[in-house]
Amino acid sequence: MAIIKPFIASRRFASTAGAGTGTGATFSIAATAFTTDAGTAAAAFPVPTYYNLYINSMIQTGDTSTITTTAITIPGGDALDPAVPIIVEIAVT
């Protein structure tokens, strides 16, 4: 029997910590504050199969954030320098 590989693609979104709002556990960055790989403003995040979060180019563990189609929440992210780059890579099927 042949192995059929599932189709998986990814979408990347870039922003900075300064685009976030809230403090402590409620710090989040709206999807609309991110740009896509094409350099356009994101309208929303796709529904993720899974995602990777990079803060200042360092991949973060899964317990560092939560994501919805409208925002990513990064508890304690308000303590980051506003210029720190935030990259979200979302796998979609």
MODELLER restraints for C-alpha pairs under 7 A, 6 or more apart:
rsr = mdl.restraints
at = mdl.atoms
rsr.add(forms.Gaussian(group=physical.xy_distance, feature=features.Distance(at['CA:7:A'], at['CA:93:A']), mean=5.81, stdev=0.5))
rsr.add(forms.Gaussian(group=physical.xy_distance, feature=features.Distance(at['CA:8:A'], at['CA:91:A']), mean=6.57, stdev=0.5))
rsr.add(forms.Gaussian(group=physical.xy_distance, feature=features.Distance(at['CA:8:A'], at['CA:92:A']), mean=5.77, stdev=0.5))
rsr.add(forms.Gaussian(group=physical.xy_distance, feature=features.Distance(at['CA:8:A'], at['CA:93:A']), mean=4.70, stdev=0.5))
rsr.add(forms.Gaussian(group=physical.xy_distance, feature=features.Distance(at['CA:9:A'], at['CA:91:A']), mean=5.66, stdev=0.5))
rsr.add(forms.Gaussian(group=physical.xy_distance, feature=features.Distance(at['CA:9:A'], at['CA:92:A']), mean=5.38, stdev=0.5))
rsr.add(forms.Gaussian(group=physical.xy_distance, feature=features.Distance(at['CA:9:A'], at['CA:93:A']), mean=6.30, stdev=0.5))
rsr.add(forms.Gaussian(group=physical.xy_distance, feature=features.Distance(at['CA:10:A'], at['CA:89:A']), mean=6.50, stdev=0.5))
rsr.add(forms.Gaussian(group=physical.xy_distance, feature=features.Distance(at['CA:10:A'], at['CA:90:A']), mean=5.30, stdev=0.5))
rsr.add(forms.Gaussian(group=physical.xy_distance, feature=features.Distance(at['CA:10:A'], at['CA:91:A']), mean=4.22, stdev=0.5))
rsr.add(forms.Gaussian(group=physical.xy_distance, feature=features.Distance(at['CA:10:A'], at['CA:92:A']), mean=5.72, stdev=0.5))
rsr.add(forms.Gaussian(group=physical.xy_distance, feature=features.Distance(at['CA:11:A'], at['CA:89:A']), mean=5.67, stdev=0.5))
rsr.add(forms.Gaussian(group=physical.xy_distance, feature=features.Distance(at['CA:11:A'], at['CA:90:A']), mean=5.22, stdev=0.5))
rsr.add(forms.Gaussian(group=physical.xy_distance, feature=features.Distance(at['CA:11:A'], at['CA:91:A']), mean=6.52, stdev=0.5))
rsr.add(forms.Gaussian(group=physical.xy_distance, feature=features.Distance(at['CA:12:A'], at['CA:36:A']), mean=6.10, stdev=0.5))
rsr.add(forms.Gaussian(group=physical.xy_distance, feature=features.Distance(at['CA:12:A'], at['CA:37:A']), mean=6.02, stdev=0.5))
rsr.add(forms.Gaussian(group=physical.xy_distance, feature=features.Distance(at['CA:12:A'], at['CA:87:A']), mean=6.96, stdev=0.5))
rsr.add(forms.Gaussian(group=physical.xy_distance, feature=features.Distance(at['CA:12:A'], at['CA:88:A']), mean=5.66, stdev=0.5))
rsr.add(forms.Gaussian(group=physical.xy_distance, feature=features.Distance(at['CA:12:A'], at['CA:89:A']), mean=4.35, stdev=0.5))
rsr.add(forms.Gaussian(group=physical.xy_distance, feature=features.Distance(at['CA:12:A'], at['CA:90:A']), mean=6.30, stdev=0.5))
rsr.add(forms.Gaussian(group=physical.xy_distance, feature=features.Distance(at['CA:13:A'], at['CA:34:A']), mean=5.66, stdev=0.5))
rsr.add(forms.Gaussian(group=physical.xy_distance, feature=features.Distance(at['CA:13:A'], at['CA:35:A']), mean=5.45, stdev=0.5))
rsr.add(forms.Gaussian(group=physical.xy_distance, feature=features.Distance(at['CA:13:A'], at['CA:36:A']), mean=4.79, stdev=0.5))
rsr.add(forms.Gaussian(group=physical.xy_distance, feature=features.Distance(at['CA:13:A'], at['CA:37:A']), mean=6.57, stdev=0.5))
rsr.add(forms.Gaussian(group=physical.xy_distance, feature=features.Distance(at['CA:13:A'], at['CA:87:A']), mean=5.64, stdev=0.5))
rsr.add(forms.Gaussian(group=physical.xy_distance, feature=features.Distance(at['CA:13:A'], at['CA:88:A']), mean=5.16, stdev=0.5))
rsr.add(forms.Gaussian(group=physical.xy_distance, feature=features.Distance(at['CA:13:A'], at['CA:89:A']), mean=6.41, stdev=0.5))
rsr.add(forms.Gaussian(group=physical.xy_distance, feature=features.Distance(at['CA:14:A'], at['CA:34:A']), mean=5.18, stdev=0.5))
rsr.add(forms.Gaussian(group=physical.xy_distance, feature=features.Distance(at['CA:14:A'], at['CA:35:A']), mean=5.33, stdev=0.5))
rsr.add(forms.Gaussian(group=physical.xy_distance, feature=features.Distance(at['CA:14:A'], at['CA:36:A']), mean=6.63, stdev=0.5))
rsr.add(forms.Gaussian(group=physical.xy_distance, feature=features.Distance(at['CA:14:A'], at['CA:86:A']), mean=5.83, stdev=0.5))
rsr.add(forms.Gaussian(group=physical.xy_distance, feature=features.Distance(at['CA:14:A'], at['CA:87:A']), mean=4.60, stdev=0.5))
rsr.add(forms.Gaussian(group=physical.xy_distance, feature=features.Distance(at['CA:14:A'], at['CA:88:A']), mean=6.56, stdev=0.5))
rsr.add(forms.Gaussian(group=physical.xy_distance, feature=features.Distance(at['CA:15:A'], at['CA:33:A']), mean=6.48, stdev=0.5))
rsr.add(forms.Gaussian(group=physical.xy_distance, feature=features.Distance(at['CA:15:A'], at['CA:34:A']), mean=4.80, stdev=0.5))
rsr.add(forms.Gaussian(group=physical.xy_distance, feature=features.Distance(at['CA:15:A'], at['CA:35:A']), mean=6.63, stdev=0.5))
rsr.add(forms.Gaussian(group=physical.xy_distance, feature=features.Distance(at['CA:15:A'], at['CA:85:A']), mean=5.94, stdev=0.5))
rsr.add(forms.Gaussian(group=physical.xy_distance, feature=features.Distance(at['CA:15:A'], at['CA:86:A']), mean=5.19, stdev=0.5))
rsr.add(forms.Gaussian(group=physical.xy_distance, feature=features.Distance(at['CA:15:A'], at['CA:87:A']), mean=6.50, stdev=0.5))
rsr.add(forms.Gaussian(group=physical.xy_distance, feature=features.Distance(at['CA:16:A'], at['CA:82:A']), mean=6.44, stdev=0.5))
rsr.add(forms.Gaussian(group=physical.xy_distance, feature=features.Distance(at['CA:16:A'], at['CA:83:A']), mean=5.69, stdev=0.5))
rsr.add(forms.Gaussian(group=physical.xy_distance, feature=features.Distance(at['CA:16:A'], at['CA:84:A']), mean=5.42, stdev=0.5))
rsr.add(forms.Gaussian(group=physical.xy_distance, feature=features.Distance(at['CA:16:A'], at['CA:85:A']), mean=4.39, stdev=0.5))
rsr.add(forms.Gaussian(group=physical.xy_distance, feature=features.Distance(at['CA:16:A'], at['CA:86:A']), mean=5.08, stdev=0.5))
rsr.add(forms.Gaussian(group=physical.xy_distance, feature=features.Distance(at['CA:17:A'], at['CA:80:A']), mean=6.49, stdev=0.5))
rsr.add(forms.Gaussian(group=physical.xy_distance, feature=features.Distance(at['CA:17:A'], at['CA:81:A']), mean=6.79, stdev=0.5))
rsr.add(forms.Gaussian(group=physical.xy_distance, feature=features.Distance(at['CA:17:A'], at['CA:82:A']), mean=4.80, stdev=0.5))
rsr.add(forms.Gaussian(group=physical.xy_distance, feature=features.Distance(at['CA:17:A'], at['CA:83:A']), mean=6.23, stdev=0.5))
rsr.add(forms.Gaussian(group=physical.xy_distance, feature=features.Distance(at['CA:17:A'], at['CA:84:A']), mean=5.53, stdev=0.5))
rsr.add(forms.Gaussian(group=physical.xy_distance, feature=features.Distance(at['CA:17:A'], at['CA:85:A']), mean=6.43, stdev=0.5))
rsr.add(forms.Gaussian(group=physical.xy_distance, feature=features.Distance(at['CA:17:A'], at['CA:86:A']), mean=6.32, stdev=0.5))
rsr.add(forms.Gaussian(group=physical.xy_distance, feature=features.Distance(at['CA:18:A'], at['CA:82:A']), mean=3.78, stdev=0.5))
rsr.add(forms.Gaussian(group=physical.xy_distance, feature=features.Distance(at['CA:18:A'], at['CA:83:A']), mean=6.18, stdev=0.5))
rsr.add(forms.Gaussian(group=physical.xy_distance, feature=features.Distance(at['CA:19:A'], at['CA:29:A']), mean=6.14, stdev=0.5))
rsr.add(forms.Gaussian(group=physical.xy_distance, feature=features.Distance(at['CA:19:A'], at['CA:33:A']), mean=6.25, stdev=0.5))
rsr.add(forms.Gaussian(group=physical.xy_distance, feature=features.Distance(at['CA:20:A'], at['CA:27:A']), mean=6.49, stdev=0.5))
rsr.add(forms.Gaussian(group=physical.xy_distance, feature=features.Distance(at['CA:20:A'], at['CA:28:A']), mean=5.27, stdev=0.5))
rsr.add(forms.Gaussian(group=physical.xy_distance, feature=features.Distance(at['CA:20:A'], at['CA:29:A']), mean=4.17, stdev=0.5))
rsr.add(forms.Gaussian(group=physical.xy_distance, feature=features.Distance(at['CA:21:A'], at['CA:27:A']), mean=5.53, stdev=0.5))
rsr.add(forms.Gaussian(group=physical.xy_distance, feature=features.Distance(at['CA:21:A'], at['CA:28:A']), mean=5.64, stdev=0.5))
rsr.add(forms.Gaussian(group=physical.xy_distance, feature=features.Distance(at['CA:21:A'], at['CA:29:A']), mean=6.37, stdev=0.5))
rsr.add(forms.Gaussian(group=physical.xy_distance, feature=features.Distance(at['CA:22:A'], at['CA:28:A']), mean=6.49, stdev=0.5))
rsr.add(forms.Gaussian(group=physical.xy_distance, feature=features.Distance(at['CA:23:A'], at['CA:76:A']), mean=6.80, stdev=0.5))
rsr.add(forms.Gaussian(group=physical.xy_distance, feature=features.Distance(at['CA:23:A'], at['CA:78:A']), mean=5.57, stdev=0.5))
rsr.add(forms.Gaussian(group=physical.xy_distance, feature=features.Distance(at['CA:24:A'], at['CA:75:A']), mean=5.39, stdev=0.5))
rsr.add(forms.Gaussian(group=physical.xy_distance, feature=features.Distance(at['CA:24:A'], at['CA:76:A']), mean=4.44, stdev=0.5))
rsr.add(forms.Gaussian(group=physical.xy_distance, feature=features.Distance(at['CA:24:A'], at['CA:78:A']), mean=6.54, stdev=0.5))
rsr.add(forms.Gaussian(group=physical.xy_distance, feature=features.Distance(at['CA:25:A'], at['CA:75:A']), mean=4.09, stdev=0.5))
rsr.add(forms.Gaussian(group=physical.xy_distance, feature=features.Distance(at['CA:25:A'], at['CA:76:A']), mean=5.95, stdev=0.5))
rsr.add(forms.Gaussian(group=physical.xy_distance, feature=features.Distance(at['CA:26:A'], at['CA:73:A']), mean=6.78, stdev=0.5))
rsr.add(forms.Gaussian(group=physical.xy_distance, feature=features.Distance(at['CA:26:A'], at['CA:75:A']), mean=6.13, stdev=0.5))
rsr.add(forms.Gaussian(group=physical.xy_distance, feature=features.Distance(at['CA:27:A'], at['CA:73:A']), mean=5.80, stdev=0.5))
rsr.add(forms.Gaussian(group=physical.xy_distance, feature=features.Distance(at['CA:27:A'], at['CA:74:A']), mean=5.72, stdev=0.5))
rsr.add(forms.Gaussian(group=physical.xy_distance, feature=features.Distance(at['CA:27:A'], at['CA:75:A']), mean=5.59, stdev=0.5))
rsr.add(forms.Gaussian(group=physical.xy_distance, feature=features.Distance(at['CA:27:A'], at['CA:76:A']), mean=6.55, stdev=0.5))
rsr.add(forms.Gaussian(group=physical.xy_distance, feature=features.Distance(at['CA:27:A'], at['CA:77:A']), mean=5.94, stdev=0.5))
rsr.add(forms.Gaussian(group=physical.xy_distance, feature=features.Distance(at['CA:27:A'], at['CA:78:A']), mean=6.13, stdev=0.5))
rsr.add(forms.Gaussian(group=physical.xy_distance, feature=features.Distance(at['CA:28:A'], at['CA:71:A']), mean=6.45, stdev=0.5))
rsr.add(forms.Gaussian(group=physical.xy_distance, feature=features.Distance(at['CA:28:A'], at['CA:72:A']), mean=5.48, stdev=0.5))
rsr.add(forms.Gaussian(group=physical.xy_distance, feature=features.Distance(at['CA:28:A'], at['CA:73:A']), mean=4.05, stdev=0.5))
rsr.add(forms.Gaussian(group=physical.xy_distance, feature=features.Distance(at['CA:28:A'], at['CA:74:A']), mean=5.74, stdev=0.5))
rsr.add(forms.Gaussian(group=physical.xy_distance, feature=features.Distance(at['CA:29:A'], at['CA:71:A']), mean=5.53, stdev=0.5))
rsr.add(forms.Gaussian(group=physical.xy_distance, feature=features.Distance(at['CA:29:A'], at['CA:72:A']), mean=5.51, stdev=0.5))
rsr.add(forms.Gaussian(group=physical.xy_distance, feature=features.Distance(at['CA:29:A'], at['CA:73:A']), mean=6.50, stdev=0.5))
rsr.add(forms.Gaussian(group=physical.xy_distance, feature=features.Distance(at['CA:30:A'], at['CA:70:A']), mean=5.91, stdev=0.5))
rsr.add(forms.Gaussian(group=physical.xy_distance, feature=features.Distance(at['CA:30:A'], at['CA:71:A']), mean=4.18, stdev=0.5))
rsr.add(forms.Gaussian(group=physical.xy_distance, feature=features.Distance(at['CA:30:A'], at['CA:72:A']), mean=6.58, stdev=0.5))
rsr.add(forms.Gaussian(group=physical.xy_distance, feature=features.Distance(at['CA:31:A'], at['CA:42:A']), mean=6.19, stdev=0.5))
rsr.add(forms.Gaussian(group=physical.xy_distance, feature=features.Distance(at['CA:31:A'], at['CA:43:A']), mean=6.56, stdev=0.5))
rsr.add(forms.Gaussian(group=physical.xy_distance, feature=features.Distance(at['CA:31:A'], at['CA:44:A']), mean=5.16, stdev=0.5))
rsr.add(forms.Gaussian(group=physical.xy_distance, feature=features.Distance(at['CA:31:A'], at['CA:45:A']), mean=5.98, stdev=0.5))
rsr.add(forms.Gaussian(group=physical.xy_distance, feature=features.Distance(at['CA:31:A'], at['CA:70:A']), mean=5.17, stdev=0.5))
rsr.add(forms.Gaussian(group=physical.xy_distance, feature=features.Distance(at['CA:31:A'], at['CA:71:A']), mean=4.85, stdev=0.5))
rsr.add(forms.Gaussian(group=physical.xy_distance, feature=features.Distance(at['CA:32:A'], at['CA:41:A']), mean=6.35, stdev=0.5))
rsr.add(forms.Gaussian(group=physical.xy_distance, feature=features.Distance(at['CA:32:A'], at['CA:42:A']), mean=5.07, stdev=0.5))
rsr.add(forms.Gaussian(group=physical.xy_distance, feature=features.Distance(at['CA:32:A'], at['CA:43:A']), mean=5.27, stdev=0.5))
rsr.add(forms.Gaussian(group=physical.xy_distance, feature=features.Distance(at['CA:32:A'], at['CA:44:A']), mean=6.31, stdev=0.5))
rsr.add(forms.Gaussian(group=physical.xy_distance, feature=features.Distance(at['CA:34:A'], at['CA:41:A']), mean=6.10, stdev=0.5))
rsr.add(forms.Gaussian(group=physical.xy_distance, feature=features.Distance(at['CA:34:A'], at['CA:42:A']), mean=5.67, stdev=0.5))
rsr.add(forms.Gaussian(group=physical.xy_distance, feature=features.Distance(at['CA:35:A'], at['CA:41:A']), mean=4.48, stdev=0.5))
rsr.add(forms.Gaussian(group=physical.xy_distance, feature=features.Distance(at['CA:35:A'], at['CA:42:A']), mean=5.35, stdev=0.5))
rsr.add(forms.Gaussian(group=physical.xy_distance, feature=features.Distance(at['CA:36:A'], at['CA:42:A']), mean=5.92, stdev=0.5))
rsr.add(forms.Gaussian(group=physical.xy_distance, feature=features.Distance(at['CA:44:A'], at['CA:69:A']), mean=5.51, stdev=0.5))
rsr.add(forms.Gaussian(group=physical.xy_distance, feature=features.Distance(at['CA:44:A'], at['CA:70:A']), mean=5.46, stdev=0.5))
rsr.add(forms.Gaussian(group=physical.xy_distance, feature=features.Distance(at['CA:45:A'], at['CA:69:A']), mean=4.46, stdev=0.5))
rsr.add(forms.Gaussian(group=physical.xy_distance, feature=features.Distance(at['CA:45:A'], at['CA:70:A']), mean=6.26, stdev=0.5))
rsr.add(forms.Gaussian(group=physical.xy_distance, feature=features.Distance(at['CA:46:A'], at['CA:69:A']), mean=5.91, stdev=0.5))
rsr.add(forms.Gaussian(group=physical.xy_distance, feature=features.Distance(at['CA:47:A'], at['CA:69:A']), mean=6.03, stdev=0.5))
rsr.add(forms.Gaussian(group=physical.xy_distance, feature=features.Distance(at['CA:48:A'], at['CA:90:A']), mean=5.68, stdev=0.5))
rsr.add(forms.Gaussian(group=physical.xy_distance, feature=features.Distance(at['CA:48:A'], at['CA:91:A']), mean=5.79, stdev=0.5))
rsr.add(forms.Gaussian(group=physical.xy_distance, feature=features.Distance(at['CA:48:A'], at['CA:92:A']), mean=5.62, stdev=0.5))
rsr.add(forms.Gaussian(group=physical.xy_distance, feature=features.Distance(at['CA:49:A'], at['CA:91:A']), mean=5.49, stdev=0.5))
rsr.add(forms.Gaussian(group=physical.xy_distance, feature=features.Distance(at['CA:49:A'], at['CA:92:A']), mean=5.38, stdev=0.5))
rsr.add(forms.Gaussian(group=physical.xy_distance, feature=features.Distance(at['CA:49:A'], at['CA:93:A']), mean=6.82, stdev=0.5))
rsr.add(forms.Gaussian(group=physical.xy_distance, feature=features.Distance(at['CA:50:A'], at['CA:90:A']), mean=6.11, stdev=0.5))
rsr.add(forms.Gaussian(group=physical.xy_distance, feature=features.Distance(at['CA:50:A'], at['CA:91:A']), mean=5.43, stdev=0.5))
rsr.add(forms.Gaussian(group=physical.xy_distance, feature=features.Distance(at['CA:51:A'], at['CA:88:A']), mean=6.93, stdev=0.5))
rsr.add(forms.Gaussian(group=physical.xy_distance, feature=features.Distance(at['CA:51:A'], at['CA:89:A']), mean=5.48, stdev=0.5))
rsr.add(forms.Gaussian(group=physical.xy_distance, feature=features.Distance(at['CA:51:A'], at['CA:90:A']), mean=4.26, stdev=0.5))
rsr.add(forms.Gaussian(group=physical.xy_distance, feature=features.Distance(at['CA:51:A'], at['CA:91:A']), mean=5.81, stdev=0.5))
rsr.add(forms.Gaussian(group=physical.xy_distance, feature=features.Distance(at['CA:52:A'], at['CA:59:A']), mean=6.90, stdev=0.5))
rsr.add(forms.Gaussian(group=physical.xy_distance, feature=features.Distance(at['CA:52:A'], at['CA:88:A']), mean=5.84, stdev=0.5))
rsr.add(forms.Gaussian(group=physical.xy_distance, feature=features.Distance(at['CA:52:A'], at['CA:89:A']), mean=5.11, stdev=0.5))
rsr.add(forms.Gaussian(group=physical.xy_distance, feature=features.Distance(at['CA:52:A'], at['CA:90:A']), mean=6.49, stdev=0.5))
rsr.add(forms.Gaussian(group=physical.xy_distance, feature=features.Distance(at['CA:53:A'], at['CA:59:A']), mean=5.80, stdev=0.5))
rsr.add(forms.Gaussian(group=physical.xy_distance, feature=features.Distance(at['CA:53:A'], at['CA:60:A']), mean=5.61, stdev=0.5))
rsr.add(forms.Gaussian(group=physical.xy_distance, feature=features.Distance(at['CA:53:A'], at['CA:87:A']), mean=5.96, stdev=0.5))
rsr.add(forms.Gaussian(group=physical.xy_distance, feature=features.Distance(at['CA:53:A'], at['CA:88:A']), mean=4.78, stdev=0.5))
rsr.add(forms.Gaussian(group=physical.xy_distance, feature=features.Distance(at['CA:53:A'], at['CA:89:A']), mean=6.51, stdev=0.5))
rsr.add(forms.Gaussian(group=physical.xy_distance, feature=features.Distance(at['CA:54:A'], at['CA:60:A']), mean=5.85, stdev=0.5))
rsr.add(forms.Gaussian(group=physical.xy_distance, feature=features.Distance(at['CA:54:A'], at['CA:86:A']), mean=5.85, stdev=0.5))
rsr.add(forms.Gaussian(group=physical.xy_distance, feature=features.Distance(at['CA:54:A'], at['CA:87:A']), mean=5.00, stdev=0.5))
rsr.add(forms.Gaussian(group=physical.xy_distance, feature=features.Distance(at['CA:54:A'], at['CA:88:A']), mean=6.35, stdev=0.5))
rsr.add(forms.Gaussian(group=physical.xy_distance, feature=features.Distance(at['CA:55:A'], at['CA:85:A']), mean=6.06, stdev=0.5))
rsr.add(forms.Gaussian(group=physical.xy_distance, feature=features.Distance(at['CA:55:A'], at['CA:86:A']), mean=4.89, stdev=0.5))
rsr.add(forms.Gaussian(group=physical.xy_distance, feature=features.Distance(at['CA:55:A'], at['CA:87:A']), mean=6.56, stdev=0.5))
rsr.add(forms.Gaussian(group=physical.xy_distance, feature=features.Distance(at['CA:56:A'], at['CA:84:A']), mean=5.60, stdev=0.5))
rsr.add(forms.Gaussian(group=physical.xy_distance, feature=features.Distance(at['CA:56:A'], at['CA:85:A']), mean=5.12, stdev=0.5))
rsr.add(forms.Gaussian(group=physical.xy_distance, feature=features.Distance(at['CA:56:A'], at['CA:86:A']), mean=6.43, stdev=0.5))
rsr.add(forms.Gaussian(group=physical.xy_distance, feature=features.Distance(at['CA:64:A'], at['CA:74:A']), mean=6.28, stdev=0.5))
rsr.add(forms.Gaussian(group=physical.xy_distance, feature=features.Distance(at['CA:65:A'], at['CA:72:A']), mean=6.84, stdev=0.5))
rsr.add(forms.Gaussian(group=physical.xy_distance, feature=features.Distance(at['CA:65:A'], at['CA:73:A']), mean=5.45, stdev=0.5))
rsr.add(forms.Gaussian(group=physical.xy_distance, feature=features.Distance(at['CA:65:A'], at['CA:74:A']), mean=4.66, stdev=0.5))
rsr.add(forms.Gaussian(group=physical.xy_distance, feature=features.Distance(at['CA:65:A'], at['CA:75:A']), mean=6.77, stdev=0.5))
rsr.add(forms.Gaussian(group=physical.xy_distance, feature=features.Distance(at['CA:66:A'], at['CA:72:A']), mean=5.78, stdev=0.5))
rsr.add(forms.Gaussian(group=physical.xy_distance, feature=features.Distance(at['CA:66:A'], at['CA:73:A']), mean=5.29, stdev=0.5))
rsr.add(forms.Gaussian(group=physical.xy_distance, feature=features.Distance(at['CA:66:A'], at['CA:74:A']), mean=6.94, stdev=0.5))
rsr.add(forms.Gaussian(group=physical.xy_distance, feature=features.Distance(at['CA:67:A'], at['CA:73:A']), mean=6.26, stdev=0.5))
